[in-house]
Amino acid sequence: MSGPLHLSRTIWDDAVDAVVIGGGGAGLMAALVAAEKGVEVGLFEREAALGGKTALAMGILTASQTEFQKQAGIDDRHEDHLAELRDYFDRTGARLEEEKARFLIERSPETFEQLTALGVEFRGPHPEKPHRTPRLHNVVPDGGAIVAALEKGCRELGVRIVRESPAKDLILDHAGRVSGVVCERNGESRHIRAGTAVLAAGDSAADFALIEALTGTAVEGEVFRSFASGEVQKMAMRAGARMNPPQRPPAPQCRFVDAPHVEPAADFYAAGAVRIGRSGRTHPSPQAEVEEPEDIFIVFDSAVAARLASAADDVGPGRDGWKRTGKPYIATAPTVGYFYLEDCKALEWYAETDTLDGIAELVGCKTTDLRASGASLAQPPYFVLGPLRNYLMIDGAGLAIDEEMRVLSVDGDPIPGLYAAGACAGWIHYFGGHGHALGWALASGRVAGARAADRVLANAF
């Protein structure tokens, strides 16, 4: 791996105070906060559209001490939130990284405040496992609303947003400080001078060679986000940055191919829903995948449907019928919090039929395969949800950072002028519940943008 470019060999094509690499939730938030502090920001996005992982997200944020909780009459505290997470991790035998949990929990209200000021609408809070207090908040309609609001805010503050311009290298001065970046535009390299850089270009899940190098084990499977190339992480590594391995072993998740790309709940399968592939093969679990990947469909009958929670079970606040009755929901959901069967009828991945032949036609398998599947198919009408795929999910692999979002070198020292946020940093992993990845992207983006701007304003470059 070759090193970064150095200042002595550079002829500048453009200049800004701060550069942000990546136009997802973390990058847009970092650019917005830096611009609010009065610095000139250039944001460079590899793809034609902004949004990254945030644009694909359901828009779920798990948080305590929010105005939405207060409006619903819910008295919640950060310490209670943290205590419930401690209890959950003690019961599961896992280790809670408490400093990281506290970082996210304590910064969530300011994230809500800023998004609300930008016009983002929320619903909830809804109850959520393993929390005893309703903390699940939904953006309306989904994560795309966050992207749109942040982009609008950035443009109003004069952030220069350049799409289809992938970052290729960092430029360092003689003291090893960030002095700019090399970005590609229309096939040509452009050298952008900047006093600081925030790396927020997502994760590296599609770079199996990098993940294998970090873990020492072979990685194989189909990734959900093929654009998660890891190029920006490797760019930072060429500048001396340390890369942390995944915090959990790579594992498949069975998610819907079409939006919203949710993962059905385990209790839904326990109620009798069965996964069947186009080949006619049943899929007991994603981990049982041993043959070639294929489209998968969830099949169940009216008897199973009667065991599921419905809107008639809800009392409030939020969508709470599943918790009150113990009946399963189908999956977490954008806007409403949880999908019940009646919600799915408006989605592309929902179908209904009165015959086994109808199921076979929808799935693409043989009727005899259905009879052999063990699925509960005695009582029509029948329901078919899909297709789904078993996508390999790789969580937590990212650049090593400190609490100021400064990127750390292989020696553990901050690289002057270099910050990272969101999945590019990979600091936050599963804390129990949902919405922590999106919360981390926005909270870390806020801190990275603020610290990058502070560095510029202090003339420390």
Phi and psi in degrees as a GROMACS rama.xvg file:
@    title "Ramachandran Plot"
@    xaxis  label "Phi"
@    yaxis  label "Psi"
@TYPE xy
-72.9149  164.503  SER-2
-86.3678  179.262  GLY-3
-75.5931  169.243  PRO-4
-73.983  158.171  LEU-5
-123.418  153.576  HIS-6
-56.2646  -36.2669  LEU-7
-63.6326  -19.1926  SER-8
-105.457  15.5851  ARG-9
-110.218  133.678  THR-10
-113.792  119.891  ILE-11
-78.7667  138.944  TRP-12
-99.9027  -21.6216  ASP-13
-163.636  168.4  ASP-14
-150.225  140.911  ALA-15
-139.747  170.859  VAL-16
-73.4897  -44.2003  ASP-17
-138.894  140.154  ALA-18
-109.777  135.609  VAL-19
-116.097  128.07  VAL-20
-104.854  110.447  ILE-21
114.687  128.857  GLY-22
-112.258  35.8314  GLY-23
-87.9811  -163.517  GLY-24
-59.3863  -44.4445  GLY-25
-65.2602  -46.559  ALA-26
-66.3131  -43.3365  GLY-27
-64.4433  -40.2405  LEU-28
-64.9078  -42.9693  MET-29
-61.1378  -44.4589  ALA-30
-63.6018  -41.5481  ALA-31
-62.5696  -48.7906  LEU-32
-65.5716  -41.4281  VAL-33
-62.9623  -41.9019  ALA-34
-67.178  -34.6436  ALA-35
-60.9333  -28.1599  GLU-36
-83.0015  -2.10804  LYS-37
97.7953  9.45444  GLY-38
-95.6314  154.127  VAL-39
-82.9907  125.08  GLU-40
-119.563  136.209  VAL-41
-115.746  125.189  GLY-42
-111.008  127.719  LEU-43
-118.697  123.639  PHE-44
-118.682  132.878  GLU-45
-68.6791  -38.289  ARG-46
-85.8361  170.445  GLU-47
-74.5899  -25.0173  ALA-48
-118.048  145.152  ALA-49
-77.6767  165.201  LEU-50
127.367  -44.7694  GLY-51
52.4559  -139.033  GLY-52
-64.7505  -32.4011  LYS-53
-63.4827  -36.0463  THR-54
-65.4398  -24.3081  ALA-55
-90.3801  -11.628  LEU-56
-74.358  152.4  ALA-57
-68.5336  -21.558  MET-58
87.2449  35.3979  GLY-59
-96.794  131.83  ILE-60
-128.275  125.991  LEU-61
-98.5603  122.379  THR-62
-154.763  158.358  ALA-63
-120.889  161.837  SER-64
57.6101  40.5224  GLN-65
-96.1438  158.67  THR-66
-62.7043  -31.4305  GLU-67
-67.7704  -36.0959  PHE-68
-64.8934  -44.5334  GLN-69
-60.7693  -41.9022  LYS-70
-63.9669  -27.9891  GLN-71
-89.3715  4.64219  ALA-72
77.5173  21.3707  GLY-73
-99.0347  119.005  ILE-74
-93.0932  108.161  ASP-75
-129.759  152.365  ASP-76
-134.077  150.849  ARG-77
-58.7213  -40.2341  HIS-78
-63.7235  -36.7408  GLU-79
-66.4089  -40.6802  ASP-80
-57.9566  -48.713  HIS-81
-66.0431  -39.1129  LEU-82
-63.8244  -38.2841  ALA-83
-67.5264  -34.8684  GLU-84
-67.7706  -40.0378  LEU-85
-58.4028  -45.7533  ARG-86
-62.0289  -43.2226  ASP-87
-62.3143  -45.4381  TYR-88
-69.1337  -33.8111  PHE-89
-63.1803  -40.9848  ASP-90
-70.0597  -32.329  ARG-91
-91.0964  -9.67159  THR-92
79.9381  8.31523  GLY-93
-89.6326  170.008  ALA-94
-106.6  123.466  ARG-95
-87.6987  123.486  LEU-96
-84.3917  90.8855  GLU-97
-64.8482  -37.1444  GLU-98
-63.2227  -38.4219  GLU-99
-69.6467  -41.0844  LYS-100
-62.0164  -43.5726  ALA-101
-63.8433  -40.6979  ARG-102
-54.4327  -49.6177  PHE-103
-69.1777  -45.5785  LEU-104
-60.8322  -46.0517  ILE-105
-73.3748  -21.5336  GLU-106
-94.9633  -6.25465  ARG-107
-63.6346  -43.8481  SER-108
-58.7331  -38.7413  PRO-109
-68.2795  -30.1764  GLU-110
-65.3839  -45.4046  THR-111
-61.0161  -42.9083  PHE-112
-60.1047  -44.0156  GLU-113
-69.2903  -42.8177  GLN-114
-64.4235  -40.0641  LEU-115
-63.0817  -40.7829  THR-116
-62.882  -27.1762  ALA-117
-84.9923  -1.61049  LEU-118
98.4745  7.9337  GLY-119
-75.1436  133.228  VAL-120
-99.5375  139.243  GLU-121
-120.377  153.274  PHE-122
-126.812  155.961  ARG-123
113.655  -164.209  GLY-124
-79.7174  150.711  PRO-125
-107.251  154.934  HIS-126
-66.0073  157.788  PRO-127
-159.453  132.579  GLU-128
-69.4416  144.199  LYS-129
-93.1598  16.9097  PRO-130
-76.9756  144.056  HIS-131
-87.0937  -16.8728  ARG-132
-112.801  138.462  THR-133
-61.6519  118.791  PRO-134
-133.974  -2.70156  ARG-135
-84.718  118.103  LEU-136
-112.924  138.762  HIS-137
-112.286  131.195  ASN-138
-75.4275  143.283  VAL-139
-105.864  124.389  VAL-140
-88.6282  -22.2802  PRO-141
-166.781  -168.326  ASP-142
-60.2393  -24.0341  GLY-143
-60.1713  -28.8499  GLY-144
-66.0807  -34.0703  ALA-145
-66.4958  -45.3956  ILE-146
-58.945  -47.0773  VAL-147
-62.4379  -42.8115  ALA-148
-67.3225  -42.5992  ALA-149
-67.1916  -40.5739  LEU-150
-61.2305  -45.4895  GLU-151
-59.1614  -45.8194  LYS-152
-61.5663  -40.5264  GLY-153
-63.1328  -45.3952  CYS-154
-65.5531  -37.5214  ARG-155
-64.467  -27.3303  GLU-156
-93.2088  3.49795  LEU-157
85.8202  14.5031  GLY-158
-62.9759  131.77  VAL-159
-87.7035  107.262  ARG-160
-100.859  121.461  ILE-161
-119.442  115.274  VAL-162
-92.3629  166.734  ARG-163
50.3179  45.3654  GLU-164
-139.219  80.0158  SER-165
-69.7032  142.521  PRO-166
-76.04  139.165  ALA-167
-115.306  -33.663  LYS-168
-160.171  153.798  ASP-169
-88.8193  151.736  LEU-170
-116.247  124.89  ILE-171
-112.735  152.004  LEU-172
-88.7864  -173.56  ASP-173
-65.0599  -20.5367  HIS-174
-96.1944  7.18187  ALA-175
81.4182  15.7178  GLY-176
-90.9677  146.165  ARG-177
-64.7278  128.871  VAL-178
-122.667  -6.56245  SER-179
164.768  -172.607  GLY-180
-139.994  159.236  VAL-181
-105.822  122.008  VAL-182
-120.756  151.084  CYS-183
-100.838  137.614  GLU-184
-144.349  119.992  ARG-185
55.2417  38.9518  ASN-186
81.3534  1.76628  GLY-187
-117.302  144.739  GLU-188
-81.8836  135.031  SER-189
-124.067  130.531  ARG-190
-97.4725  114.754  HIS-191
-107.288  116  ILE-192
-78.942  137.385  ARG-193
-158.21  148.65  ALA-194
-81.2317  -13.8181  GLY-195
-160.545  158.483  THR-196
-137.514  137.793  ALA-197
-111.729  122.487  VAL-198
-96.47  116.431  LEU-199
-143.751  48.7456  ALA-200
-100.369  25.0441  ALA-201
83.7589  -171.69  GLY-202
-92.0522  -173.672  ASP-203
-119.247  28.8692  SER-204
-62.6619  -26.225  ALA-205
-87.6863  -4.36666  ALA-206
-96.8593  83.1681  ASP-207
-62.2861  -33.6726  PHE-208
-63.3862  -40.7375  ALA-209
-67.8252  -44.4875  LEU-210
-63.1145  -40.8859  ILE-211
-63.8385  -38.0522  GLU-212
-65.5997  -34.2482  ALA-213
-77.3569  -33.6778  LEU-214
-100.06  -22.7405  THR-215
76.6623  10.9204  GLY-216
-128.143  153.179  THR-217
-69.9205  142.508  ALA-218
-120.408  131.139  VAL-219
-145.223  137.677  GLU-220
153.524  -174.186  GLY-221
-107.415  124.679  GLU-222
-91.038  151.086  VAL-223
-77.9996  -39.527  PHE-224
-113.897  92.7143  ARG-225
-66.4064  -18.1692  SER-226
-80.3661  -4.70429  PHE-227
-80.5966  73.7589  ALA-228
-82.8658  -19.3662  SER-229
76.9156  7.81271  GLY-230
-63.4877  -38.7434  GLU-231
-70.3658  -38.0001  VAL-232
-60.692  -42.9572  GLN-233
-68.0369  -33.0076  LYS-234
-60.1841  -43.9448  MET-235
-67.1096  -37.504  ALA-236
-63.8137  -33.6433  MET-237
-65.25  -23.9263  ARG-238
-90.1625  6.74521  ALA-239
100.991  6.99823  GLY-240
-73.9521  151.471  ALA-241
-94.7245  138.975  ARG-242
-110.109  128.33  MET-243
-88.0374  145.642  ASN-244
-74.489  170.171  PRO-245
-56.9472  144.154  PRO-246
-82.6304  -14.9473  GLN-247
-135.075  150.146  ARG-248
-59.6506  140.527  PRO-249
-54.1645  133.323  PRO-250
-145.996  146.552  ALA-251
-78.9391  149.263  PRO-252
-128.137  136.873  GLN-253
-89.4933  106.351  CYS-254
-123.581  155.206  ARG-255
-68.168  138.517  PHE-256
-70.0639  -41.4953  VAL-257
-91.9102  151.564  ASP-258
-65.3216  146.591  ALA-259
-75.3473  139.743  PRO-260
-85.2647  58.8565  HIS-261
-85.3003  160.809  VAL-262
-104.788  117.832  GLU-263
-58.2567  149.105  PRO-264
-73.4968  147.15  ALA-265
-61.1852  -36.2262  ALA-266
-65.6173  -27.9128  ASP-267
-63.9065  -43.5641  PHE-268
-67.9935  -37.6921  TYR-269
-63.2291  -24.7415  ALA-270
-76.3183  -10.2967  ALA-271
126.831  -4.70272  GLY-272
-69.2994  140.347  ALA-273
-124.411  140.965  VAL-274
-93.1229  127.006  ARG-275
-131.413  132.207  ILE-276
-88.3384  167.714  GLY-277
-59.8919  -25.5793  ARG-278
-74.0032  -10.3855  SER-279
91.2708  -2.34004  GLY-280
-79.7116  136.252  ARG-281
-81.0522  151.004  THR-282
-121.822  91.2444  HIS-283
-59.0433  -38.2563  PRO-284
-159.887  159.142  SER-285
-58.1101  -35.1916  PRO-286
-67.3235  -17.8305  GLN-287
-84.302  0.954723  ALA-288
-64.2761  118.829  GLU-289
-127.316  -13.7763  VAL-290
-110.98  -168.681  GLU-291
-60.9193  141.001  GLU-292
-59.2893  148.775  PRO-293
-152.219  165.937  GLU-294
-68.1055  138.694  ASP-295
-123.119  144.547  ILE-296
-127.629  143.797  PHE-297
-95.3997  126.4  ILE-298
-123.547  134.728  VAL-299
-160.495  165.302  PHE-300
-109.353  -174.449  ASP-301
-68.0298  -27.1429  SER-302
-64.7464  -42.1611  ALA-303
-66.6407  -43.7942  VAL-304
-56.5695  -34.7939  ALA-305
-69.0964  -18.5009  ALA-306
-85.8748  -7.00537  ARG-307
-89.6942  153.755  LEU-308
-67.2863  154.017  ALA-309
-139.603  170.544  SER-310
-61.0927  -26.2417  ALA-311
-65.3495  -18.5463  ALA-312
-85.1596  -12.069  ASP-313
-77.2612  139.913  ASP-314
-120.014  -41.8072  VAL-315
105.321  166.904  GLY-316
-71.7084  148.264  PRO-317
73.9824  -174.041  GLY-318
-85.9536  101.273  ARG-319
-122.203  4.80556  ASP-320
-59.4072  -38.7499  GLY-321
-63.246  -36.2227  TRP-322
-77.2687  -38.7845  LYS-323
-65.5307  -39.8119  ARG-324
-97.6128  -19.4319  THR-325
80.3943  4.02244  GLY-326
-79.0809  147.557  LYS-327
-73.7395  150.353  PRO-328
-99.1589  168.537  TYR-329
-81.4662  -44.7435  ILE-330
-167.95  160.71  ALA-331
-64.1469  157.43  THR-332
-146.378  150.789  ALA-333
-67.4643  153.809  PRO-334
66.0219  -59.7968  THR-335
-90.5447  -12.1637  VAL-336
96.7066  -51.9833  GLY-337
-140.814  137.516  TYR-338
-82.8333  122.704  PHE-339
-97.9623  168.361  TYR-340
-59.3247  -38.0091  LEU-341
-65.302  -26.9587  GLU-342
-70.5885  -31.5954  ASP-343
-72.2848  -18.8988  CYS-344
-61.4676  -23.4084  LYS-345
-89.0826  0.150021  ALA-346
-98.2024  155.015  LEU-347
-64.6884  -27.9212  GLU-348
-92.7056  18.9865  TRP-349
-108.641  136.907  TYR-350
-147.62  156.022  ALA-351
-139.362  140.746  GLU-352
-149.833  159.535  THR-353
-101.402  -3.02835  ASP-354
-132.429  157.162  THR-355
-65.751  -36.3645  LEU-356
-61.6549  -35.9373  ASP-357
-64.3397  -40.1097  GLY-358
-61.9622  -47.5733  ILE-359
-59.2012  -38.0496  ALA-360
-67.9338  -40.2751  GLU-361
-67.3294  -40.1962  LEU-362
-78.2622  -36.5898  VAL-363
94.0749  20.3443  GLY-364
-114.787  -171.458  CYS-365
-94.5765  151.53  LYS-366
-62.0651  -33.8233  THR-367
-65.06  -31.8969  THR-368
-64.0957  -38.1748  ASP-369
-64.1228  -42.926  LEU-370
-64.7003  -29.1395  ARG-371
-88.7093  -4.4773  ALA-372
-77.8639  -21.4022  SER-373
84.9524  4.08261  GLY-374
-69.2787  147.801  ALA-375
-77.5732  101.024  SER-376
-132.011  42.5442  LEU-377
-93.6029  -22.8049  ALA-378
-127.544  103.512  GLN-379
-72.7637  162.352  PRO-380
-72.3441  161.134  PRO-381
-106.307  151.778  TYR-382
-121.423  136.779  PHE-383
-129.137  121.474  VAL-384
-115.891  130.133  LEU-385
155.098  -177.975  GLY-386
-81.527  158.845  PRO-387
-120.434  164.247  LEU-388
-136.523  153.369  ARG-389
-87.6278  99.2961  ASN-390
-94.6483  136.95  TYR-391
-77.6144  123.548  LEU-392
-109.218  128.364  MET-393
-122.463  110.756  ILE-394
-108.915  138.691  ASP-395
92.7583  -13.1061  GLY-396
-71.1575  123.509  ALA-397
-171.173  176.368  GLY-398
-66.8903  140.628  LEU-399
-71.2964  131.916  ALA-400
-136.592  167.489  ILE-401
-107.012  -173.072  ASP-402
-70.5731  -12.5457  GLU-403
-92.5881  7.45975  GLU-404
68.0487  16.4047  MET-405
-75.7877  134.122  ARG-406
-74.398  133.241  VAL-407
-97.2265  145.417  LEU-408
-80.3471  175.051  SER-409
-63.0515  -20.3302  VAL-410
-89.1982  -4.09217  ASP-411
92.3754  2.7294  GLY-412
-94.9914  146.989  ASP-413
-63.7336  138.998  PRO-414
-83.1646  117.018  ILE-415
-57.7831  124.621  PRO-416
86.6041  4.09508  GLY-417
-115.841  125.072  LEU-418
-127.122  159.659  TYR-419
-141.913  153.489  ALA-420
-149.525  162.533  ALA-421
67.0644  -152.474  GLY-422
-66.1108  -19.1642  ALA-423
-61.8508  -33.3806  CYS-424
-87.692  -35.7652  ALA-425
65.0993  33.1424  GLY-426
-81.4124  -35.7496  TRP-427
-98.3901  134.599  ILE-428
-125.143  -160.332  HIS-429
-64.2764  127.839  TYR-430
-115.004  12.3984  PHE-431
89.874  120.195  GLY-432
96.5178  -164.097  GLY-433
-123.508  169.246  HIS-434
82.201  4.51388  GLY-435
-77.2888  -31.8339  HIS-436
-65.3061  -43.889  ALA-437
-67.566  -41.924  LEU-438
-59.7935  -41.1818  GLY-439
-65.4574  -42.2597  TRP-440
-57.2467  -46.3133  ALA-441
-74.8138  -41.9489  LEU-442
-66.8127  -44.7332  ALA-443
-68.7261  -34.6211  SER-444
-62.1873  -40.7963  GLY-445
-59.6719  -47.2889  ARG-446
-67.7701  -45.2328  VAL-447
-61.5776  -44.0751  ALA-448
-63.1918  -41.4536  GLY-449
-66.069  -43.963  ALA-450
-70.1757  -36.4107  ARG-451
-63.3982  -42.4806  ALA-452
-65.5718  -41.0543  ALA-453
-58.4758  -39.5797  ASP-454
-64.4924  -42.9235  ARG-455
-62.4202  -47.639  VAL-456
-66.3046  -25.7882  LEU-457
-85.3235  -0.167511  ALA-458
53.8237  42.5391  ASN-459
-93.6156  25.3077  ALA-460
